[in-house]
Amino acid sequence: MAVPKKKRTKGSGGKRRSHDNLKKVALGKCPKCGEPVRPHRACLNCGTYKGKQVIEVESSAKKNV
């Protein structure tokens, strides 16, 4: 059975885990409505992508009902 020869220090373990942290989400602005949008995705607020309507979005009045 494999057993570690020496104890792994806290610093060594921390260095190994240093890349496991969460990255910030890249956000841009929708050119039509100004809402924050992830790159290369359609805006969920207005439904546009690269200036074209690609998703049918319900109006805000219907969403509240």
PDBQT receptor file of N, H, CA, C and O in Angstrom, charges set to zero:
ATOM      1  N   MET A   1       0.840  -1.180   0.000  1.00  0.00    +0.000 N 
ATOM      2  CA  MET A   1       0.000   0.000   0.000  1.00  0.00    +0.000 C 
ATOM      3  C   MET A   1       0.889   1.248   0.000  1.00  0.00    +0.000 C 
ATOM      4  O   MET A   1       1.875   1.302   0.735  1.00  0.00    +0.000 OA
ATOM      5  N   ALA A   2       0.549   2.246  -0.815  1.00  0.00    +0.000 N 
ATOM      6  H   ALA A   2      -0.252   2.202  -1.412  1.00  0.00    +0.000 HD
ATOM      7  CA  ALA A   2       1.345   3.463  -0.920  1.00  0.00    +0.000 C 
ATOM      8  C   ALA A   2       1.117   4.352   0.295  1.00  0.00    +0.000 C 
ATOM      9  O   ALA A   2      -0.017   4.680   0.645  1.00  0.00    +0.000 OA
ATOM     10  N   VAL A   3       2.221   4.734   0.929  1.00  0.00    +0.000 N 
ATOM     11  H   VAL A   3       3.142   4.467   0.645  1.00  0.00    +0.000 HD
ATOM     12  CA  VAL A   3       2.169   5.594   2.101  1.00  0.00    +0.000 C 
ATOM     13  C   VAL A   3       3.157   6.732   1.882  1.00  0.00    +0.000 C 
ATOM     14  O   VAL A   3       4.282   6.477   1.452  1.00  0.00    +0.000 OA
ATOM     15  N   PRO A   4       2.770   8.012   2.168  1.00  0.00    +0.000 N 
ATOM     16  CA  PRO A   4       3.712   9.110   2.003  1.00  0.00    +0.000 C 
ATOM     17  C   PRO A   4       4.924   8.937   2.918  1.00  0.00    +0.000 C 
ATOM     18  O   PRO A   4       4.787   8.566   4.083  1.00  0.00    +0.000 OA
ATOM     19  N   LYS A   5       6.112   9.211   2.372  1.00  0.00    +0.000 N 
ATOM     20  H   LYS A   5       6.223   9.512   1.425  1.00  0.00    +0.000 HD
ATOM     21  CA  LYS A   5       7.332   9.051   3.157  1.00  0.00    +0.000 C 
ATOM     22  C   LYS A   5       7.459  10.164   4.202  1.00  0.00    +0.000 C 
ATOM     23  O   LYS A   5       7.904   9.924   5.324  1.00  0.00    +0.000 OA
ATOM     24  N   LYS A   6       7.059  11.402   3.815  1.00  0.00    +0.000 N 
ATOM     25  H   LYS A   6       6.699  11.597   2.903  1.00  0.00    +0.000 HD
ATOM     26  CA  LYS A   6       7.149  12.532   4.744  1.00  0.00    +0.000 C 
ATOM     27  C   LYS A   6       5.832  13.308   4.747  1.00  0.00    +0.000 C 
ATOM     28  O   LYS A   6       5.048  13.244   3.800  1.00  0.00    +0.000 OA
ATOM     29  N   LYS A   7       5.615  14.047   5.845  1.00  0.00    +0.000 N 
ATOM     30  H   LYS A   7       6.252  14.099   6.614  1.00  0.00    +0.000 HD
ATOM     31  CA  LYS A   7       4.406  14.859   5.986  1.00  0.00    +0.000 C 
ATOM     32  C   LYS A   7       4.436  16.011   4.977  1.00  0.00    +0.000 C 
ATOM     33  O   LYS A   7       5.468  16.653   4.784  1.00  0.00    +0.000 OA
ATOM     34  N   ARG A   8       3.325  16.255   4.359  1.00  0.00    +0.000 N 
ATOM     35  H   ARG A   8       2.486  15.734   4.516  1.00  0.00    +0.000 HD
ATOM     36  CA  ARG A   8       3.208  17.392   3.447  1.00  0.00    +0.000 C 
ATOM     37  C   ARG A   8       2.872  18.620   4.283  1.00  0.00    +0.000 C 
ATOM     38  O   ARG A   8       1.895  18.616   5.032  1.00  0.00    +0.000 OA
ATOM     39  N   THR A   9       3.687  19.679   4.155  1.00  0.00    +0.000 N 
ATOM     40  H   THR A   9       4.480  19.683   3.547  1.00  0.00    +0.000 HD
ATOM     41  CA  THR A   9       3.497  20.868   4.989  1.00  0.00    +0.000 C 
ATOM     42  C   THR A   9       2.268  21.655   4.546  1.00  0.00    +0.000 C 
ATOM     43  O   THR A   9       1.771  21.477   3.434  1.00  0.00    +0.000 OA
ATOM     44  N   LYS A  10       1.783  22.533   5.436  1.00  0.00    +0.000 N 
ATOM     45  H   LYS A  10       2.187  22.677   6.339  1.00  0.00    +0.000 HD
ATOM     46  CA  LYS A  10       0.627  23.372   5.115  1.00  0.00    +0.000 C 
ATOM     47  C   LYS A  10       0.937  24.311   3.960  1.00  0.00    +0.000 C 
ATOM     48  O   LYS A  10       0.088  24.545   3.100  1.00  0.00    +0.000 OA
ATOM     49  N   GLY A  11       2.145  24.844   3.938  1.00  0.00    +0.000 N 
ATOM     50  H   GLY A  11       2.835  24.654   4.637  1.00  0.00    +0.000 HD
ATOM     51  CA  GLY A  11       2.532  25.749   2.849  1.00  0.00    +0.000 C 
ATOM     52  C   GLY A  11       2.593  25.045   1.514  1.00  0.00    +0.000 C 
ATOM     53  O   GLY A  11       2.184  25.600   0.495  1.00  0.00    +0.000 OA
ATOM     54  N   SER A  12       3.103  23.826   1.514  1.00  0.00    +0.000 N 
ATOM     55  H   SER A  12       3.436  23.376   2.343  1.00  0.00    +0.000 HD
ATOM     56  CA  SER A  12       3.190  23.057   0.278  1.00  0.00    +0.000 C 
ATOM     57  C   SER A  12       1.805  22.722  -0.255  1.00  0.00    +0.000 C 
ATOM     58  O   SER A  12       1.558  22.787  -1.459  1.00  0.00    +0.000 OA
ATOM     59  N   GLY A  13       0.896  22.359   0.665  1.00  0.00    +0.000 N 
ATOM     60  H   GLY A  13       1.097  22.306   1.644  1.00  0.00    +0.000 HD
ATOM     61  CA  GLY A  13      -0.481  22.076   0.255  1.00  0.00    +0.000 C 
ATOM     62  C   GLY A  13      -1.178  23.320  -0.253  1.00  0.00    +0.000 C 
ATOM     63  O   GLY A  13      -1.955  23.254  -1.206  1.00  0.00    +0.000 OA
ATOM     64  N   GLY A  14      -0.907  24.456   0.377  1.00  0.00    +0.000 N 
ATOM     65  H   GLY A  14      -0.277  24.509   1.151  1.00  0.00    +0.000 HD
ATOM     66  CA  GLY A  14      -1.508  25.720  -0.050  1.00  0.00    +0.000 C 
ATOM     67  C   GLY A  14      -1.027  26.135  -1.434  1.00  0.00    +0.000 C 
ATOM     68  O   GLY A  14      -1.807  26.643  -2.240  1.00  0.00    +0.000 OA
ATOM     69  N   LYS A  15       0.270  25.917  -1.711  1.00  0.00    +0.000 N 
ATOM     70  H   LYS A  15       0.904  25.505  -1.057  1.00  0.00    +0.000 HD
ATOM     71  CA  LYS A  15       0.808  26.236  -3.037  1.00  0.00    +0.000 C 
ATOM     72  C   LYS A  15       0.173  25.368  -4.108  1.00  0.00    +0.000 C 
ATOM     73  O   LYS A  15      -0.081  25.830  -5.220  1.00  0.00    +0.000 OA
ATOM     74  N   ARG A  16      -0.082  24.125  -3.777  1.00  0.00    +0.000 N 
ATOM     75  H   ARG A  16       0.124  23.749  -2.874  1.00  0.00    +0.000 HD
ATOM     76  CA  ARG A  16      -0.710  23.214  -4.732  1.00  0.00    +0.000 C 
ATOM     77  C   ARG A  16      -2.144  23.645  -5.013  1.00  0.00    +0.000 C 
ATOM     78  O   ARG A  16      -2.617  23.538  -6.145  1.00  0.00    +0.000 OA
ATOM     79  N   ARG A  17      -2.842  24.136  -3.979  1.00  0.00    +0.000 N 
ATOM     80  H   ARG A  17      -2.458  24.223  -3.060  1.00  0.00    +0.000 HD
ATOM     81  CA  ARG A  17      -4.239  24.543  -4.137  1.00  0.00    +0.000 C 
ATOM     82  C   ARG A  17      -4.406  25.990  -4.571  1.00  0.00    +0.000 C 
ATOM     83  O   ARG A  17      -5.540  26.464  -4.635  1.00  0.00    +0.000 OA
ATOM     84  N   SER A  18      -3.345  26.709  -4.868  1.00  0.00    +0.000 N 
ATOM     85  H   SER A  18      -2.423  26.324  -4.816  1.00  0.00    +0.000 HD
ATOM     86  CA  SER A  18      -3.450  28.134  -5.157  1.00  0.00    +0.000 C 
ATOM     87  C   SER A  18      -4.256  28.419  -6.425  1.00  0.00    +0.000 C 
ATOM     88  O   SER A  18      -4.795  29.518  -6.563  1.00  0.00    +0.000 OA
ATOM     89  N   HIS A  19      -4.355  27.473  -7.349  1.00  0.00    +0.000 N 
ATOM     90  H   HIS A  19      -3.917  26.580  -7.237  1.00  0.00    +0.000 HD
ATOM     91  CA  HIS A  19      -5.082  27.693  -8.594  1.00  0.00    +0.000 C 
ATOM     92  C   HIS A  19      -6.522  27.193  -8.512  1.00  0.00    +0.000 C 
ATOM     93  O   HIS A  19      -7.244  27.255  -9.508  1.00  0.00    +0.000 OA
ATOM     94  N   ASP A  20      -6.956  26.700  -7.359  1.00  0.00    +0.000 N 
ATOM     95  H   ASP A  20      -6.369  26.650  -6.551  1.00  0.00    +0.000 HD
ATOM     96  CA  ASP A  20      -8.324  26.214  -7.207  1.00  0.00    +0.000 C 
ATOM     97  C   ASP A  20      -9.311  27.328  -6.877  1.00  0.00    +0.000 C 
ATOM     98  O   ASP A  20     -10.507  27.075  -6.732  1.00  0.00    +0.000 OA
ATOM     99  N   ASN A  21      -8.815  28.567  -6.757  1.00  0.00    +0.000 N 
ATOM    100  H   ASN A  21      -7.844  28.773  -6.874  1.00  0.00    +0.000 HD
ATOM    101  CA  ASN A  21      -9.697  29.670  -6.371  1.00  0.00    +0.000 C 
ATOM    102  C   ASN A  21     -10.646  30.026  -7.516  1.00  0.00    +0.000 C 
ATOM    103  O   ASN A  21     -10.397  29.676  -8.669  1.00  0.00    +0.000 OA
ATOM    104  N   LEU A  22     -11.733  30.724  -7.187  1.00  0.00    +0.000 N 
ATOM    105  H   LEU A  22     -11.935  31.008  -6.249  1.00  0.00    +0.000 HD
ATOM    106  CA  LEU A  22     -12.720  31.130  -8.176  1.00  0.00    +0.000 C 
ATOM    107  C   LEU A  22     -12.241  32.373  -8.900  1.00  0.00    +0.000 C 
ATOM    108  O   LEU A  22     -11.674  33.280  -8.290  1.00  0.00    +0.000 OA
ATOM    109  N   LYS A  23     -12.471  32.411 -10.202  1.00  0.00    +0.000 N 
ATOM    110  H   LYS A  23     -12.931  31.674 -10.698  1.00  0.00    +0.000 HD
ATOM    111  CA  LYS A  23     -12.087  33.555 -11.022  1.00  0.00    +0.000 C 
ATOM    112  C   LYS A  23     -13.274  34.522 -11.120  1.00  0.00    +0.000 C 
ATOM    113  O   LYS A  23     -14.427  34.112 -10.986  1.00  0.00    +0.000 OA
ATOM    114  N   LYS A  24     -12.987  35.792 -11.354  1.00  0.00    +0.000 N 
ATOM    115  H   LYS A  24     -12.050  36.125 -11.463  1.00  0.00    +0.000 HD
ATOM    116  CA  LYS A  24     -14.048  36.765 -11.569  1.00  0.00    +0.000 C 
ATOM    117  C   LYS A  24     -14.716  36.491 -12.912  1.00  0.00    +0.000 C 
ATOM    118  O   LYS A  24     -14.055  36.118 -13.881  1.00  0.00    +0.000 OA
ATOM    119  N   VAL A  25     -16.023  36.678 -12.958  1.00  0.00    +0.000 N 
ATOM    120  H   VAL A  25     -16.560  36.981 -12.170  1.00  0.00    +0.000 HD
ATOM    121  CA  VAL A  25     -16.770  36.468 -14.188  1.00  0.00    +0.000 C 
ATOM    122  C   VAL A  25     -16.591  37.694 -15.071  1.00  0.00    +0.000 C 
ATOM    123  O   VAL A  25     -16.802  38.824 -14.630  1.00  0.00    +0.000 OA
ATOM    124  N   ALA A  26     -16.199  37.464 -16.329  1.00  0.00    +0.000 N 
ATOM    125  H   ALA A  26     -16.028  36.546 -16.688  1.00  0.00    +0.000 HD
ATOM    126  CA  ALA A  26     -16.030  38.563 -17.273  1.00  0.00    +0.000 C 
ATOM    127  C   ALA A  26     -17.409  39.038 -17.722  1.00  0.00    +0.000 C 
ATOM    128  O   ALA A  26     -18.229  38.237 -18.172  1.00  0.00    +0.000 OA
ATOM    129  N   LEU A  27     -17.662  40.330 -17.600  1.00  0.00    +0.000 N 
ATOM    130  H   LEU A  27     -16.996  40.981 -17.235  1.00  0.00    +0.000 HD
ATOM    131  CA  LEU A  27     -18.944  40.894 -18.004  1.00  0.00    +0.000 C 
ATOM    132  C   LEU A  27     -18.721  42.083 -18.918  1.00  0.00    +0.000 C 
ATOM    133  O   LEU A  27     -17.793  42.867 -18.721  1.00  0.00    +0.000 OA
ATOM    134  N   GLY A  28     -19.573  42.210 -19.913  1.00  0.00    +0.000 N 
ATOM    135  H   GLY A  28     -20.327  41.573 -20.073  1.00  0.00    +0.000 HD
ATOM    136  CA  GLY A  28     -19.588  43.375 -20.782  1.00  0.00    +0.000 C 
ATOM    137  C   GLY A  28     -20.954  44.027 -20.678  1.00  0.00    +0.000 C 
ATOM    138  O   GLY A  28     -21.806  43.582 -19.910  1.00  0.00    +0.000 OA
ATOM    139  N   LYS A  29     -21.162  45.088 -21.457  1.00  0.00    +0.000 N 
ATOM    140  H   LYS A  29     -20.469  45.450 -22.081  1.00  0.00    +0.000 HD
ATOM    141  CA  LYS A  29     -22.454  45.764 -21.457  1.00  0.00    +0.000 C 
ATOM    142  C   LYS A  29     -23.192  45.438 -22.744  1.00  0.00    +0.000 C 
ATOM    143  O   LYS A  29     -22.599  45.403 -23.822  1.00  0.00    +0.000 OA
ATOM    144  N   CYS A  30     -24.475  45.204 -22.623  1.00  0.00    +0.000 N 
ATOM    145  H   CYS A  30     -24.957  45.232 -21.747  1.00  0.00    +0.000 HD
ATOM    146  CA  CYS A  30     -25.315  45.021 -23.803  1.00  0.00    +0.000 C 
ATOM    147  C   CYS A  30     -25.422  46.370 -24.511  1.00  0.00    +0.000 C 
ATOM    148  O   CYS A  30     -25.785  47.361 -23.878  1.00  0.00    +0.000 OA
ATOM    149  N   PRO A  31     -25.113  46.433 -25.815  1.00  0.00    +0.000 N 
ATOM    150  CA  PRO A  31     -25.162  47.726 -26.502  1.00  0.00    +0.000 C 
ATOM    151  C   PRO A  31     -26.576  48.295 -26.629  1.00  0.00    +0.000 C 
ATOM    152  O   PRO A  31     -26.745  49.502 -26.801  1.00  0.00    +0.000 OA
ATOM    153  N   LYS A  32     -27.590  47.429 -26.544  1.00  0.00    +0.000 N 
ATOM    154  H   LYS A  32     -27.452  46.448 -26.404  1.00  0.00    +0.000 HD
ATOM    155  CA  LYS A  32     -28.961  47.905 -26.717  1.00  0.00    +0.000 C 
ATOM    156  C   LYS A  32     -29.571  48.389 -25.405  1.00  0.00    +0.000 C 
ATOM    157  O   LYS A  32     -30.113  49.492 -25.346  1.00  0.00    +0.000 OA
ATOM    158  N   CYS A  33     -29.486  47.566 -24.342  1.00  0.00    +0.000 N 
ATOM    159  H   CYS A  33     -29.046  46.670 -24.390  1.00  0.00    +0.000 HD
ATOM    160  CA  CYS A  33     -30.172  47.926 -23.096  1.00  0.00    +0.000 C 
ATOM    161  C   CYS A  33     -29.217  48.302 -21.966  1.00  0.00    +0.000 C 
ATOM    162  O   CYS A  33     -29.659  48.869 -20.967  1.00  0.00    +0.000 OA
ATOM    163  N   GLY A  34     -27.928  48.007 -22.090  1.00  0.00    +0.000 N 
ATOM    164  H   GLY A  34     -27.569  47.546 -22.901  1.00  0.00    +0.000 HD
ATOM    165  CA  GLY A  34     -26.962  48.400 -21.074  1.00  0.00    +0.000 C 
ATOM    166  C   GLY A  34     -26.813  47.435 -19.911  1.00  0.00    +0.000 C 
ATOM    167  O   GLY A  34     -26.058  47.705 -18.978  1.00  0.00    +0.000 OA
ATOM    168  N   GLU A  35     -27.523  46.311 -19.952  1.00  0.00    +0.000 N 
ATOM    169  H   GLU A  35     -28.137  46.092 -20.710  1.00  0.00    +0.000 HD
ATOM    170  CA  GLU A  35     -27.423  45.312 -18.880  1.00  0.00    +0.000 C 
ATOM    171  C   GLU A  35     -26.086  44.581 -18.974  1.00  0.00    +0.000 C 
ATOM    172  O   GLU A  35     -25.537  44.446 -20.067  1.00  0.00    +0.000 OA
ATOM    173  N   PRO A  36     -25.548  44.104 -17.836  1.00  0.00    +0.000 N 
ATOM    174  CA  PRO A  36     -24.319  43.307 -17.902  1.00  0.00    +0.000 C 
ATOM    175  C   PRO A  36     -24.578  41.955 -18.563  1.00  0.00    +0.000 C 
ATOM    176  O   PRO A  36     -25.551  41.273 -18.240  1.00  0.00    +0.000 OA
ATOM    177  N   VAL A  37     -23.690  41.572 -19.499  1.00  0.00    +0.000 N 
ATOM    178  H   VAL A  37     -22.900  42.126 -19.761  1.00  0.00    +0.000 HD
ATOM    179  CA  VAL A  37     -23.850  40.346 -20.267  1.00  0.00    +0.000 C 
ATOM    180  C   VAL A  37     -22.508  39.637 -20.348  1.00  0.00    +0.000 C 
ATOM    181  O   VAL A  37     -21.476  40.287 -20.518  1.00  0.00    +0.000 OA
ATOM    182  N   ARG A  38     -22.505  38.305 -20.226  1.00  0.00    +0.000 N 
ATOM    183  H   ARG A  38     -23.343  37.777 -20.088  1.00  0.00    +0.000 HD
ATOM    184  CA  ARG A  38     -21.276  37.536 -20.414  1.00  0.00    +0.000 C 
ATOM    185  C   ARG A  38     -20.903  37.537 -21.892  1.00  0.00    +0.000 C 
ATOM    186  O   ARG A  38     -21.785  37.589 -22.749  1.00  0.00    +0.000 OA
ATOM    187  N   PRO A  39     -19.607  37.481 -22.202  1.00  0.00    +0.000 N 
ATOM    188  CA  PRO A  39     -19.191  37.539 -23.609  1.00  0.00    +0.000 C 
ATOM    189  C   PRO A  39     -19.709  36.344 -24.416  1.00  0.00    +0.000 C 
ATOM    190  O   PRO A  39     -19.817  35.234 -23.895  1.00  0.00    +0.000 OA
ATOM    191  N   HIS A  40     -20.025  36.580 -25.680  1.00  0.00    +0.000 N 
ATOM    192  H   HIS A  40     -19.937  37.481 -26.104  1.00  0.00    +0.000 HD
ATOM    193  CA  HIS A  40     -20.459  35.562 -26.639  1.00  0.00    +0.000 C 
ATOM    194  C   HIS A  40     -21.763  34.886 -26.223  1.00  0.00    +0.000 C 
ATOM    195  O   HIS A  40     -21.979  33.710 -26.515  1.00  0.00    +0.000 OA
ATOM    196  N   ARG A  41     -22.630  35.630 -25.541  1.00  0.00    +0.000 N 
ATOM    197  H   ARG A  41     -22.455  36.586 -25.303  1.00  0.00    +0.000 HD
ATOM    198  CA  ARG A  41     -23.940  35.113 -25.158  1.00  0.00    +0.000 C 
ATOM    199  C   ARG A  41     -25.006  36.175 -25.431  1.00  0.00    +0.000 C 
ATOM    200  O   ARG A  41     -24.721  37.373 -25.424  1.00  0.00    +0.000 OA
ATOM    201  N   ALA A  42     -26.212  35.726 -25.668  1.00  0.00    +0.000 N 
ATOM    202  H   ALA A  42     -26.443  34.753 -25.674  1.00  0.00    +0.000 HD
ATOM    203  CA  ALA A  42     -27.309  36.647 -25.918  1.00  0.00    +0.000 C 
ATOM    204  C   ALA A  42     -27.717  37.325 -24.610  1.00  0.00    +0.000 C 
ATOM    205  O   ALA A  42     -27.625  36.733 -23.535  1.00  0.00    +0.000 OA
ATOM    206  N   CYS A  43     -28.164  38.562 -24.720  1.00  0.00    +0.000 N 
ATOM    207  H   CYS A  43     -28.239  39.043 -25.593  1.00  0.00    +0.000 HD
ATOM    208  CA  CYS A  43     -28.639  39.313 -23.553  1.00  0.00    +0.000 C 
ATOM    209  C   CYS A  43     -29.976  38.717 -23.114  1.00  0.00    +0.000 C 
ATOM    210  O   CYS A  43     -30.891  38.577 -23.926  1.00  0.00    +0.000 OA
ATOM    211  N   LEU A  44     -30.088  38.370 -21.842  1.00  0.00    +0.000 N 
ATOM    212  H   LEU A  44     -29.345  38.484 -21.183  1.00  0.00    +0.000 HD
ATOM    213  CA  LEU A  44     -31.325  37.784 -21.336  1.00  0.00    +0.000 C 
ATOM    214  C   LEU A  44     -32.399  38.841 -21.090  1.00  0.00    +0.000 C 
ATOM    215  O   LEU A  44     -33.578  38.511 -20.972  1.00  0.00    +0.000 OA
ATOM    216  N   ASN A  45     -31.997  40.112 -21.013  1.00  0.00    +0.000 N 
ATOM    217  H   ASN A  45     -31.038  40.380 -21.109  1.00  0.00    +0.000 HD
ATOM    218  CA  ASN A  45     -32.951  41.186 -20.758  1.00  0.00    +0.000 C 
ATOM    219  C   ASN A  45     -33.697  41.580 -22.035  1.00  0.00    +0.000 C 
ATOM    220  O   ASN A  45     -34.923  41.696 -22.026  1.00  0.00    +0.000 OA
ATOM    221  N   CYS A  46     -32.957  41.787 -23.141  1.00  0.00    +0.000 N 
ATOM    222  H   CYS A  46     -31.962  41.693 -23.148  1.00  0.00    +0.000 HD
ATOM    223  CA  CYS A  46     -33.604  42.234 -24.380  1.00  0.00    +0.000 C 
ATOM    224  C   CYS A  46     -33.578  41.171 -25.482  1.00  0.00    +0.000 C 
ATOM    225  O   CYS A  46     -34.308  41.303 -26.464  1.00  0.00    +0.000 OA
ATOM    226  N   GLY A  47     -32.755  40.120 -25.349  1.00  0.00    +0.000 N 
ATOM    227  H   GLY A  47     -32.162  40.013 -24.551  1.00  0.00    +0.000 HD
ATOM    228  CA  GLY A  47     -32.750  39.027 -26.307  1.00  0.00    +0.000 C 
ATOM    229  C   GLY A  47     -31.938  39.262 -27.563  1.00  0.00    +0.000 C 
ATOM    230  O   GLY A  47     -32.162  38.586 -28.567  1.00  0.00    +0.000 OA
ATOM    231  N   THR A  48     -30.996  40.202 -27.541  1.00  0.00    +0.000 N 
ATOM    232  H   THR A  48     -30.813  40.750 -26.725  1.00  0.00    +0.000 HD
ATOM    233  CA  THR A  48     -30.194  40.479 -28.736  1.00  0.00    +0.000 C 
ATOM    234  C   THR A  48     -28.792  39.905 -28.603  1.00  0.00    +0.000 C 
ATOM    235  O   THR A  48     -28.267  39.738 -27.503  1.00  0.00    +0.000 OA
ATOM    236  N   TYR A  49     -28.199  39.606 -29.764  1.00  0.00    +0.000 N 
ATOM    237  H   TYR A  49     -28.626  39.742 -30.658  1.00  0.00    +0.000 HD
ATOM    238  CA  TYR A  49     -26.808  39.170 -29.833  1.00  0.00    +0.000 C 
ATOM    239  C   TYR A  49     -26.223  39.725 -31.120  1.00  0.00    +0.000 C 
ATOM    240  O   TYR A  49     -26.748  39.473 -32.204  1.00  0.00    +0.000 OA
ATOM    241  N   LYS A  50     -25.142  40.477 -31.006  1.00  0.00    +0.000 N 
ATOM    242  H   LYS A  50     -24.715  40.681 -30.125  1.00  0.00    +0.000 HD
ATOM    243  CA  LYS A  50     -24.478  41.127 -32.139  1.00  0.00    +0.000 C 
ATOM    244  C   LYS A  50     -25.459  41.984 -32.939  1.00  0.00    +0.000 C 
ATOM    245  O   LYS A  50     -25.418  42.003 -34.169  1.00  0.00    +0.000 OA
ATOM    246  N   GLY A  51     -26.334  42.687 -32.235  1.00  0.00    +0.000 N 
ATOM    247  H   GLY A  51     -26.368  42.672 -31.236  1.00  0.00    +0.000 HD
ATOM    248  CA  GLY A  51     -27.262  43.604 -32.872  1.00  0.00    +0.000 C 
ATOM    249  C   GLY A  51     -28.482  42.960 -33.497  1.00  0.00    +0.000 C 
ATOM    250  O   GLY A  51     -29.295  43.656 -34.105  1.00  0.00    +0.000 OA
ATOM    251  N   LYS A  52     -28.636  41.640 -33.366  1.00  0.00    +0.000 N 
ATOM    252  H   LYS A  52     -27.975  41.075 -32.872  1.00  0.00    +0.000 HD
ATOM    253  CA  LYS A  52     -29.790  40.955 -33.947  1.00  0.00    +0.000 C 
ATOM    254  C   LYS A  52     -30.643  40.342 -32.844  1.00  0.00    +0.000 C 
ATOM    255  O   LYS A  52     -30.126  39.882 -31.826  1.00  0.00    +0.000 OA
ATOM    256  N   GLN A  53     -31.949  40.341 -33.060  1.00  0.00    +0.000 N 
ATOM    257  H   GLN A  53     -32.369  40.715 -33.887  1.00  0.00    +0.000 HD
ATOM    258  CA  GLN A  53     -32.885  39.740 -32.105  1.00  0.00    +0.000 C 
ATOM    259  C   GLN A  53     -32.823  38.227 -32.271  1.00  0.00    +0.000 C 
ATOM    260  O   GLN A  53     -33.171  37.709 -33.331  1.00  0.00    +0.000 OA
ATOM    261  N   VAL A  54     -32.381  37.507 -31.230  1.00  0.00    +0.000 N 
ATOM    262  H   VAL A  54     -32.098  37.928 -30.368  1.00  0.00    +0.000 HD
ATOM    263  CA  VAL A  54     -32.239  36.045 -31.334  1.00  0.00    +0.000 C 
ATOM    264  C   VAL A  54     -33.143  35.306 -30.355  1.00  0.00    +0.000 C 
ATOM    265  O   VAL A  54     -33.384  34.111 -30.531  1.00  0.00    +0.000 OA
ATOM    266  N   ILE A  55     -33.651  35.987 -29.325  1.00  0.00    +0.000 N 
ATOM    267  H   ILE A  55     -33.455  36.957 -29.182  1.00  0.00    +0.000 HD
ATOM    268  CA  ILE A  55     -34.507  35.356 -28.327  1.00  0.00    +0.000 C 
ATOM    269  C   ILE A  55     -35.754  36.209 -28.154  1.00  0.00    +0.000 C 
ATOM    270  O   ILE A  55     -35.671  37.433 -28.057  1.00  0.00    +0.000 OA
ATOM    271  N   GLU A  56     -36.903  35.558 -28.117  1.00  0.00    +0.000 N 
ATOM    272  H   GLU A  56     -36.970  34.564 -28.196  1.00  0.00    +0.000 HD
ATOM    273  CA  GLU A  56     -38.137  36.272 -27.807  1.00  0.00    +0.000 C 
ATOM    274  C   GLU A  56     -38.214  36.424 -26.293  1.00  0.00    +0.000 C 
ATOM    275  O   GLU A  56     -38.208  35.426 -25.572  1.00  0.00    +0.000 OA
ATOM    276  N   VAL A  57     -38.285  37.660 -25.801  1.00  0.00    +0.000 N 
ATOM    277  H   VAL A  57     -38.290  38.470 -26.386  1.00  0.00    +0.000 HD
ATOM    278  CA  VAL A  57     -38.312  37.927 -24.371  1.00  0.00    +0.000 C 
ATOM    279  C   VAL A  57     -39.654  38.536 -24.002  1.00  0.00    +0.000 C 
ATOM    280  O   VAL A  57     -40.143  39.440 -24.680  1.00  0.00    +0.000 OA
ATOM    281  N   GLU A  58     -40.247  38.036 -22.921  1.00  0.00    +0.000 N 
ATOM    282  H   GLU A  58     -39.850  37.302 -22.370  1.00  0.00    +0.000 HD
ATOM    283  CA  GLU A  58     -41.508  38.592 -22.446  1.00  0.00    +0.000 C 
ATOM    284  C   GLU A  58     -41.280  40.002 -21.922  1.00  0.00    +0.000 C 
ATOM    285  O   GLU A  58     -40.201  40.305 -21.414  1.00  0.00    +0.000 OA
ATOM    286  N   SER A  59     -42.280  40.864 -22.040  1.00  0.00    +0.000 N 
ATOM    287  H   SER A  59     -43.157  40.617 -22.453  1.00  0.00    +0.000 HD
ATOM    288  CA  SER A  59     -42.149  42.213 -21.501  1.00  0.00    +0.000 C 
ATOM    289  C   SER A  59     -42.151  42.168 -19.979  1.00  0.00    +0.000 C 
ATOM    290  O   SER A  59     -42.623  41.197 -19.388  1.00  0.00    +0.000 OA
ATOM    291  N   SER A  60     -41.631  43.204 -19.346  1.00  0.00    +0.000 N 
ATOM    292  H   SER A  60     -41.247  43.993 -19.827  1.00  0.00    +0.000 HD
ATOM    293  CA  SER A  60     -41.542  43.215 -17.880  1.00  0.00    +0.000 C 
ATOM    294  C   SER A  60     -42.919  43.224 -17.219  1.00  0.00    +0.000 C 
ATOM    295  O   SER A  60     -43.052  42.750 -16.091  1.00  0.00    +0.000 OA
ATOM    296  N   ALA A  61     -43.950  43.753 -17.891  1.00  0.00    +0.000 N 
ATOM    297  H   ALA A  61     -43.842  44.139 -18.807  1.00  0.00    +0.000 HD
ATOM    298  CA  ALA A  61     -45.286  43.775 -17.331  1.00  0.00    +0.000 C 
ATOM    299  C   ALA A  61     -45.830  42.350 -17.185  1.00  0.00    +0.000 C 
ATOM    300  O   ALA A  61     -46.519  42.041 -16.213  1.00  0.00    +0.000 OA
ATOM    301  N   LYS A  62     -45.516  41.479 -18.165  1.00  0.00    +0.000 N 
ATOM    302  H   LYS A  62     -44.957  41.731 -18.956  1.00  0.00    +0.000 HD
ATOM    303  CA  LYS A  62     -45.995  40.108 -18.101  1.00  0.00    +0.000 C 
ATOM    304  C   LYS A  62     -45.229  39.301 -17.062  1.00  0.00    +0.000 C 
ATOM    305  O   LYS A  62     -45.788  38.391 -16.449  1.00  0.00    +0.000 OA
ATOM    306  N   LYS A  63     -43.946  39.627 -16.857  1.00  0.00    +0.000 N 
ATOM    307  H   LYS A  63     -43.492  40.366 -17.354  1.00  0.00    +0.000 HD
ATOM    308  CA  LYS A  63     -43.132  38.894 -15.902  1.00  0.00    +0.000 C 
ATOM    309  C   LYS A  63     -43.624  39.079 -14.474  1.00  0.00    +0.000 C 
ATOM    310  O   LYS A  63     -43.568  38.141 -13.679  1.00  0.00    +0.000 OA
ATOM    311  N   ASN A  64     -44.109  40.283 -14.130  1.00  0.00    +0.000 N 
ATOM    312  H   ASN A  64     -44.154  41.045 -14.776  1.00  0.00    +0.000 HD
ATOM    313  CA  ASN A  64     -44.541  40.592 -12.768  1.00  0.00    +0.000 C 
ATOM    314  C   ASN A  64     -45.866  39.942 -12.422  1.00  0.00    +0.000 C 
ATOM    315  O   ASN A  64     -46.153  39.738 -11.243  1.00  0.00    +0.000 OA
ATOM    316  N   VAL A  65     -46.676  39.613 -13.401  1.00  0.00    +0.000 N 
ATOM    317  H   VAL A  65     -46.443  39.779 -14.360  1.00  0.00    +0.000 HD
ATOM    318  CA  VAL A  65     -48.009  39.031 -13.158  1.00  0.00    +0.000 C 
ATOM    319  C   VAL A  65     -47.923  37.574 -12.854  1.00  0.00    +0.000 C 
ATOM    320  O   VAL A  65     -48.947  36.930 -12.625  1.00  0.00    +0.000 OA
TER     321      VAL A  65
